[in-house]
């Protein structure tokens, strides 16, 4: 597991547990791996998910540290979304 994936799991775990998510969201980070979150927490995994958000490492890091807005990243093609678009719309409030 890459350092970036380990840091993402640590950063997202409490937020995921507090979210009450019944769905699964996978963050696929190009060249690094993937993190899956749901109501039980965050884990390094490449399992199937209801929503997959794909980004390069720089974009993902920007979203995680707050220097890049996820909506503008999507609108400019820096991230791609595959799956439940309604769930994608809730992500900002879950992760914020």
Secondary structure, DSSP 8 states (H G I E B T S, - for coil): --HHHHHHHHHHHHHHHHHT--S-EEEEEETTEEEEEETTEEEE-----SEEEEEEHHHHHHHHHTSS-HHHHHHTTSEEEEE-HHHHHHHHHHH-
